[in-house]
Amino acid sequence: MTSISLLDRFAALDTNTVSDALDFFDIPGATFGLRPLWDCPNIVGRASTIQLGPKVDAGPTVHLISPVIAKIQSGDRILVIAGGIDGISCWGDILANAAQFRRIRGSVIDGMSRDIDGSESIGYPVFGRGVTMISARNRVAQVSSGEPVRVAGVLVHEDDYVIADRCGTVFVPAARIEEVVELGERIARRQDGMVQAVRAGRSVADVMHDKEFDAIKEGCR
């Protein structure tokens, strides 16, 4: 099984299903509050992690995040940006244009974005906590990249898997992705069957009873 086919299978799921699969394995990964900042498409890919923090040096520096964008070569990356400050932007339309040029699939920000119309105008997906007009310049700096970061309470490593849609954002450890995808596919099939059963007139209380999930649990570690 190639990583490409696995990523395609992952992309066929949604955040609800992936979150349920993580619950069965007791893996933390689902977040709250990181939602699309415009009506953007879903994104699925591998994490390129960036840690931000308050700027303490008054001197000029390279703009945050730009060195990471410049180094990305593959077309499966999602920027995962931690350390945003409430009310202060850590993303904007110039970065969005640069990221799109490098074939980056989107950005997930534990923080805020400005110029969101600019990201929308080029179709660049941005997920985060909210929008603002206040610039990061002289307020926020890049601390590190490629290192583990904590995003909305979830520890995310470089190359972990990311899925984000209208319900929010979920991270899956790279070492667990195959078993999570396999279980997610079983959950999706079971849920489709439950919907069909309700539409056919079966009692929703019976369809959604905990015992109906026993088959899904079989084989989970």
C-alpha contacts under 8 A as a table, 3 or more apart, distances in Angstrom:
res1	aa1	res2	aa2	distance
1	M	5	S	6.80
1	M	6	L	7.07
2	T	5	S	5.43
2	T	6	L	6.33
3	S	6	L	4.96
3	S	7	L	6.02
4	I	7	L	5.07
4	I	8	D	6.24
5	S	8	D	4.99
5	S	9	R	6.22
6	L	9	R	5.06
6	L	10	F	6.15
6	L	178	E	7.18
6	L	181	V	7.81
7	L	10	F	4.94
7	L	11	A	6.12
7	L	44	V	7.72
7	L	45	G	7.12
8	D	11	A	5.00
8	D	12	A	6.49
9	R	12	A	5.22
9	R	13	L	7.15
9	R	181	V	7.03
10	F	13	L	5.60
10	F	44	V	7.55
10	F	181	V	5.86
11	A	14	D	7.38
11	A	43	I	7.92
11	A	44	V	5.74
11	A	163	I	7.47
13	L	17	T	6.44
13	L	18	V	6.90
13	L	184	G	7.06
13	L	185	E	7.29
13	L	188	A	7.55
14	D	17	T	5.51
14	D	18	V	6.30
14	D	163	I	7.43
14	D	164	A	7.91
14	D	165	D	7.23
15	T	18	V	5.07
15	T	19	S	5.86
15	T	163	I	6.41
15	T	164	A	6.48
15	T	165	D	6.65
15	T	167	C	6.78
15	T	168	G	6.91
15	T	169	T	6.71
15	T	170	V	6.21
16	N	19	S	5.15
16	N	20	D	6.26
16	N	167	C	7.47
17	T	20	D	5.10
17	T	21	A	6.28
17	T	184	G	5.76
17	T	187	I	6.67
17	T	188	A	6.50
18	V	21	A	5.03
18	V	22	L	6.24
18	V	170	V	7.38
18	V	180	V	7.19
18	V	181	V	7.57
18	V	184	G	5.75
19	S	22	L	5.12
19	S	23	D	6.26
19	S	29	G	7.28
19	S	30	A	5.69
19	S	170	V	6.84
20	D	23	D	4.99
20	D	24	F	6.50
20	D	184	G	7.60
20	D	187	I	7.93
21	A	24	F	5.24
21	A	25	F	6.62
21	A	180	V	5.93
21	A	183	L	6.00
21	A	184	G	5.45
21	A	187	I	7.45
22	L	25	F	5.15
22	L	26	D	5.84
22	L	27	I	5.00
22	L	28	P	6.78
22	L	29	G	6.97
22	L	30	A	7.93
22	L	172	V	7.96
22	L	180	V	6.79
23	D	26	D	4.82
23	D	27	I	6.26
23	D	28	P	7.66
24	F	27	I	7.86
24	F	217	K	7.03
24	F	220	C	7.03
25	F	220	C	6.70
25	F	221	R	6.51
28	P	154	V	6.56
29	G	154	V	5.82
29	G	155	L	7.82
29	G	170	V	5.42
29	G	171	F	4.71
29	G	172	V	5.89
30	A	154	V	7.54
30	A	169	T	6.47
30	A	170	V	4.38
30	A	171	F	6.36
31	T	34	L	6.87
31	T	151	V	7.96
31	T	152	A	5.88
31	T	153	G	7.24
31	T	154	V	6.99
31	T	168	G	6.99
31	T	169	T	5.85
31	T	170	V	5.96
32	F	152	A	6.85
32	F	168	G	6.73
32	F	169	T	7.52
33	G	128	G	7.29
33	G	129	R	5.84
33	G	152	A	7.65
33	G	168	G	6.86
34	L	108	V	7.38
34	L	109	I	7.36
34	L	110	D	6.91
34	L	127	F	5.80
34	L	128	G	4.44
34	L	129	R	5.22
34	L	152	A	7.73
34	L	168	G	5.47
34	L	169	T	5.93
35	R	127	F	5.00
35	R	128	G	5.49
35	R	129	R	6.72
35	R	164	A	7.68
35	R	165	D	7.26
35	R	166	R	6.28
35	R	167	C	6.74
35	R	168	G	4.67
35	R	169	T	6.77
36	P	39	D	6.47
36	P	40	C	6.39
36	P	125	P	7.38
36	P	126	V	5.91
36	P	127	F	4.22
36	P	128	G	6.48
36	P	165	D	7.03
36	P	166	R	6.23
36	P	168	G	7.37
37	L	40	C	7.61
37	L	116	I	7.22
37	L	126	V	5.77
37	L	127	F	5.44
37	L	128	G	6.38
37	L	129	R	7.89
37	L	130	G	6.52
37	L	131	V	7.19
38	W	116	I	7.23
38	W	120	E	6.55
38	W	125	P	7.61
38	W	126	V	7.19
40	C	120	E	7.36
40	C	123	G	7.07
40	C	124	Y	7.45
40	C	125	P	5.26
40	C	126	V	7.35
41	P	125	P	6.52
41	P	165	D	7.12
42	N	125	P	7.74
42	N	163	I	7.52
42	N	164	A	5.63
42	N	165	D	4.53
42	N	166	R	7.38
43	I	105	R	6.55
43	I	106	G	6.67
43	I	125	P	7.42
43	I	162	V	7.72
43	I	163	I	5.80
43	I	164	A	5.36
43	I	165	D	6.75
44	V	78	I	7.65
44	V	105	R	7.59
44	V	161	Y	7.48
44	V	162	V	5.49
44	V	163	I	4.47
44	V	164	A	6.58
45	G	76	D	5.15
45	G	77	R	5.46
45	G	78	I	5.73
45	G	105	R	7.17
45	G	161	Y	5.79
45	G	162	V	5.33
45	G	163	I	6.79
46	R	76	D	5.94
46	R	77	R	4.91
46	R	78	I	5.74
46	R	158	E	7.72
46	R	159	D	4.96
46	R	160	D	5.54
46	R	161	Y	4.65
46	R	162	V	5.88
47	A	77	R	5.93
47	A	78	I	5.11
47	A	79	L	5.98
47	A	80	V	5.90
47	A	156	V	7.90
47	A	157	H	7.24
47	A	158	E	5.39
47	A	159	D	4.76
47	A	160	D	5.31
47	A	161	Y	6.09
47	A	162	V	6.39
48	S	77	R	6.32
48	S	78	I	5.97
48	S	79	L	4.95
48	S	80	V	5.82
48	S	145	S	7.63
48	S	146	G	6.23
48	S	158	E	5.38
48	S	159	D	6.41
49	T	79	L	6.16
49	T	80	V	4.82
49	T	81	I	6.06
49	T	82	A	7.75
49	T	145	S	5.54
49	T	146	G	5.05
49	T	147	E	6.33
49	T	148	P	6.98
49	T	149	V	6.72
49	T	156	V	7.61
49	T	157	H	6.89
49	T	158	E	5.54
50	I	65	I	7.14
50	I	68	V	7.97
50	I	79	L	7.33
50	I	80	V	6.12
50	I	81	I	4.80
50	I	82	A	6.16
50	I	142	Q	7.29
50	I	143	V	7.72
50	I	144	S	5.96
50	I	145	S	4.34
50	I	146	G	6.45
50	I	147	E	7.31
50	I	149	V	7.24
51	Q	81	I	6.05
51	Q	82	A	4.94
51	Q	83	G	5.82
51	Q	142	Q	6.04
51	Q	143	V	5.38
51	Q	144	S	5.16
51	Q	145	S	6.07
51	Q	147	E	7.85
51	Q	149	V	6.34
52	L	64	L	7.89
52	L	81	I	7.22
52	L	82	A	5.92
52	L	83	G	4.66
52	L	84	G	6.34
52	L	140	V	6.72
52	L	141	A	5.63
52	L	142	Q	4.43
52	L	143	V	5.16
52	L	144	S	7.17
53	G	83	G	5.51
53	G	84	G	6.95
53	G	85	I	7.79
53	G	140	V	5.63
53	G	141	A	5.54
53	G	142	Q	6.38
53	G	143	V	6.21
54	P	85	I	7.83
54	P	139	R	5.86
54	P	140	V	4.54
54	P	141	A	5.96
55	K	58	A	7.60
55	K	138	N	6.24
55	K	139	R	5.18
55	K	140	V	4.70
55	K	141	A	4.89
58	A	138	N	7.00
62	V	66	S	7.56
62	V	67	P	7.88
63	H	66	S	5.94
63	H	67	P	8.00
63	H	137	R	7.85
63	H	141	A	7.68
64	L	67	P	7.44
64	L	90	C	7.89
64	L	140	V	7.79
64	L	141	A	5.68
64	L	142	Q	4.97
65	I	68	V	5.47
65	I	69	I	6.52
65	I	95	L	7.97
65	I	142	Q	6.64
66	S	69	I	5.19
66	S	70	A	6.26
66	S	95	L	7.03
67	P	70	A	5.14
67	P	71	K	6.52
68	V	71	K	5.38
68	V	72	I	6.62
68	V	145	S	7.19
69	I	72	I	5.57
69	I	98	A	7.13
69	I	99	A	5.93
69	I	102	R	7.03
70	A	102	R	7.48
72	I	77	R	7.78
72	I	102	R	6.71
72	I	104	I	7.89
73	Q	102	R	7.06
74	S	77	R	6.74
74	S	103	R	7.55
75	G	102	R	7.72
75	G	103	R	5.31
75	G	104	I	6.04
75	G	105	R	7.27
76	D	103	R	7.96
76	D	104	I	6.83
76	D	105	R	6.67
77	R	103	R	7.98
77	R	104	I	5.31
77	R	105	R	5.91
77	R	106	G	7.72
78	I	104	I	6.00
78	I	105	R	5.39
78	I	106	G	5.18
78	I	107	S	5.63
78	I	108	V	7.27
78	I	162	V	7.36
79	L	104	I	7.58
79	L	106	G	6.42
79	L	107	S	4.62
79	L	108	V	6.09
79	L	109	I	7.98
80	V	107	S	6.10
80	V	108	V	4.93
80	V	109	I	6.08
81	I	84	G	7.59
81	I	107	S	7.45
81	I	108	V	6.14
81	I	109	I	4.70
81	I	110	D	6.06
81	I	111	G	7.81
81	I	151	V	7.63
82	A	109	I	6.29
82	A	110	D	5.06
82	A	111	G	7.16
82	A	149	V	6.25
82	A	150	R	6.43
82	A	151	V	5.54
83	G	110	D	6.43
83	G	111	G	6.92
83	G	151	V	7.85
84	G	88	I	7.34
84	G	89	S	7.61
84	G	90	C	6.50
84	G	109	I	7.30
84	G	110	D	5.65
84	G	111	G	4.02
84	G	112	M	6.71
84	G	140	V	7.93
85	I	88	I	5.49
85	I	89	S	7.65
85	I	111	G	6.01
85	I	112	M	7.57
85	I	140	V	7.86
86	D	111	G	6.56
86	D	112	M	7.09
87	G	112	M	6.90
87	G	131	V	7.84
87	G	132	T	6.02
87	G	134	I	6.87
88	I	111	G	7.78
88	I	112	M	6.38
88	I	113	S	7.82
88	I	132	T	6.60
88	I	133	M	7.68
88	I	134	I	5.29
88	I	135	S	6.18
88	I	136	A	5.90
88	I	139	R	7.80
89	S	92	G	7.50
89	S	111	G	7.23
89	S	112	M	4.91
89	S	113	S	4.72
89	S	114	R	5.55
89	S	131	V	7.40
89	S	132	T	6.14
89	S	133	M	6.93
89	S	134	I	5.78
89	S	135	S	5.35
89	S	136	A	5.21
90	C	109	I	7.93
90	C	111	G	6.87
90	C	112	M	6.01
90	C	113	S	5.76
90	C	114	R	7.64
90	C	135	S	7.50
90	C	136	A	5.60
90	C	140	V	7.37
91	W	95	L	6.59
91	W	96	A	7.65
91	W	112	M	6.94
91	W	113	S	4.63
91	W	114	R	6.14
92	G	95	L	5.58
92	G	96	A	6.25
92	G	113	S	5.92
92	G	114	R	5.08
92	G	115	D	5.15
92	G	116	I	6.74
92	G	118	G	7.52
92	G	119	S	7.23
93	D	96	A	4.76
93	D	97	N	6.15
93	D	114	R	7.61
93	D	115	D	5.50
93	D	116	I	6.85
93	D	117	D	7.85
93	D	118	G	4.84
93	D	119	S	5.23
94	I	97	N	5.20
94	I	98	A	6.32
95	L	98	A	5.05
95	L	99	A	6.02
96	A	99	A	5.07
96	A	100	Q	6.07
96	A	118	G	7.88
96	A	119	S	5.78
96	A	124	Y	6.39
97	N	100	Q	5.15
97	N	101	F	6.21
97	N	119	S	7.55
97	N	122	I	7.49
97	N	124	Y	7.90
98	A	101	F	5.15
98	A	102	R	6.51
99	A	102	R	5.14
99	A	103	R	6.43
99	A	104	I	5.32
99	A	106	G	7.80
100	Q	103	R	4.96
100	Q	104	I	5.53
100	Q	105	R	7.32
100	Q	106	G	8.00
100	Q	124	Y	6.69
101	F	104	I	7.57
105	R	124	Y	7.59
105	R	125	P	7.29
106	G	124	Y	6.14
106	G	125	P	4.80
106	G	126	V	5.86
106	G	127	F	7.99
107	S	125	P	6.49
107	S	126	V	4.95
107	S	127	F	6.16
108	V	126	V	6.10
108	V	127	F	4.70
108	V	128	G	5.72
108	V	169	T	7.97
109	I	112	M	6.66
109	I	126	V	7.61
109	I	127	F	6.07
109	I	128	G	4.55
109	I	129	R	7.13
110	D	128	G	5.66
110	D	129	R	6.23
110	D	151	V	5.75
110	D	152	A	6.27
111	G	128	G	5.82
111	G	129	R	5.33
111	G	130	G	7.01
112	M	128	G	6.01
112	M	129	R	5.62
112	M	130	G	4.94
112	M	131	V	5.14
112	M	132	T	6.49
113	S	116	I	6.46
113	S	128	G	7.49
113	S	130	G	6.62
113	S	131	V	4.84
113	S	132	T	6.06
113	S	133	M	7.81
114	R	131	V	5.66
114	R	132	T	5.13
114	R	133	M	5.05
114	R	134	I	7.11
114	R	135	S	7.47
115	D	118	G	5.32
115	D	119	S	6.91
115	D	133	M	7.14
116	I	119	S	5.15
116	I	120	E	6.23
116	I	131	V	7.22
117	D	120	E	4.96
117	D	121	S	5.96
118	G	121	S	5.10
118	G	122	I	6.75
119	S	122	I	5.64
119	S	123	G	6.21
119	S	124	Y	5.12
119	S	125	P	7.09
119	S	126	V	7.45
120	E	123	G	4.87
120	E	124	Y	5.96
120	E	125	P	7.32
121	S	124	Y	7.79
127	F	164	A	7.62
127	F	169	T	7.93
135	S	139	R	7.70
136	A	139	R	5.12
136	A	140	V	5.09
136	A	141	A	7.79
137	R	140	V	6.40
138	N	141	A	7.72
142	Q	145	S	7.93
144	S	147	E	6.77
146	G	157	H	7.61
146	G	158	E	5.40
147	E	157	H	6.44
147	E	158	E	6.31
148	P	155	L	6.66
148	P	156	V	5.54
148	P	157	H	4.39
148	P	158	E	6.51
149	V	155	L	5.72
149	V	156	V	5.35
149	V	157	H	6.55
150	R	153	G	5.75
150	R	154	V	5.25
150	R	155	L	4.39
150	R	156	V	6.01
151	V	154	V	5.09
151	V	155	L	6.34
151	V	156	V	6.87
154	V	171	F	7.82
156	V	160	D	6.58
156	V	171	F	6.97
156	V	173	P	7.42
157	H	160	D	5.55
157	H	173	P	7.39
159	D	174	A	6.49
160	D	171	F	6.83
160	D	172	V	5.90
160	D	173	P	4.91
160	D	174	A	4.55
161	Y	171	F	5.68
161	Y	172	V	5.00
161	Y	173	P	6.36
161	Y	174	A	6.04
161	Y	177	I	7.29
162	V	169	T	7.31
162	V	170	V	5.97
162	V	171	F	4.75
162	V	172	V	6.47
163	I	169	T	5.85
163	I	170	V	5.42
163	I	171	F	6.58
164	A	167	C	7.58
164	A	168	G	5.58
164	A	169	T	4.21
164	A	170	V	6.31
165	D	168	G	5.46
165	D	169	T	6.58
172	V	176	R	6.95
172	V	177	I	6.19
172	V	180	V	7.91
173	P	176	R	5.46
173	P	177	I	6.30
174	A	177	I	5.30
175	A	178	E	7.82
176	R	179	E	5.81
176	R	180	V	6.19
177	I	180	V	5.06
177	I	181	V	6.00
178	E	181	V	5.22
178	E	182	E	6.18
179	E	182	E	5.06
179	E	183	L	6.13
180	V	183	L	5.22
180	V	184	G	5.88
181	V	184	G	4.87
181	V	185	E	6.12
182	E	185	E	5.28
182	E	186	R	6.56
183	L	186	R	5.05
183	L	187	I	6.18
183	L	216	I	7.52
184	G	187	I	4.99
184	G	188	A	6.08
185	E	188	A	5.08
185	E	189	R	6.25
186	R	189	R	5.19
186	R	190	R	6.19
186	R	216	I	6.64
187	I	190	R	5.07
187	I	191	Q	6.03
187	I	216	I	6.46
188	A	191	Q	5.12
188	A	192	D	6.12
189	R	192	D	5.17
189	R	193	G	6.31
190	R	193	G	5.07
190	R	194	M	6.25
190	R	216	I	7.77
191	Q	194	M	4.92
191	Q	195	V	6.27
192	D	195	V	5.20
192	D	196	Q	6.34
193	G	196	Q	5.09
193	G	197	A	6.11
194	M	197	A	5.00
194	M	198	V	6.28
194	M	207	V	6.05
194	M	208	M	7.63
195	V	198	V	5.25
195	V	199	R	6.23
196	Q	199	R	5.05
196	Q	200	A	6.11
197	A	200	A	5.04
197	A	201	G	6.54
197	A	202	R	5.55
197	A	207	V	7.23
198	V	201	G	5.18
198	V	202	R	4.98
198	V	203	S	6.52
198	V	204	V	5.90
198	V	207	V	7.12
199	R	202	R	7.33
202	R	206	D	7.46
202	R	207	V	7.08
203	S	206	D	5.31
203	S	207	V	6.27
204	V	207	V	4.86
204	V	208	M	5.93
205	A	208	M	5.46
205	A	209	H	6.01
206	D	209	H	5.19
207	V	212	E	6.73
208	M	212	E	6.62
209	H	212	E	5.63
209	H	213	F	7.74
210	D	213	F	5.65
210	D	214	D	7.37
211	K	214	D	5.38
212	E	215	A	7.04
213	F	216	I	5.23
213	F	217	K	6.46
214	D	217	K	5.15
214	D	218	E	6.53
215	A	218	E	5.36
216	I	219	G	7.95
217	K	220	C	5.62
